[in-house]
């Protein structure tokens, strides 16, 4: 895996991923940013959310459960001094589908957290990670 970061002036940067995609990011306004792109740490949080959401959907689909939607809202706290690593992250999952059993959804989330989501497991080295979930029932 690779990624190339290029400074675009002021506090703006562009990342070119190894798969050929561009991502723009920017520093905070008090450090020269103009709020035209996400902050790098926001992208780390978004990556963790995407990683775990992908896992949960895949696990439930492979189990032939009738999942039709999944979102994850992450709330994070950071250290007050440098390096300002994440110290706490809470994941709130909203999983939609027909006849989804809470224990099945919880198992998928736990598998992601403990075994599959590399981003969350890596962030767990500095942050206390918690999660909860809700199920939204849909018609089959």
Protein Blocks (a to p, Z undefined) as FASTA:
>chain_A
ZZddddebjjbccdddfkopacdddddfknopahlaccfklmmmmmmmmmmmmmmmmmmm
mnopacfbdcddddddddfbdcdddfbdcdddddddehiafklmmmmmmmmmmmmmmmlm
mmmmmpccddddddddddZZ
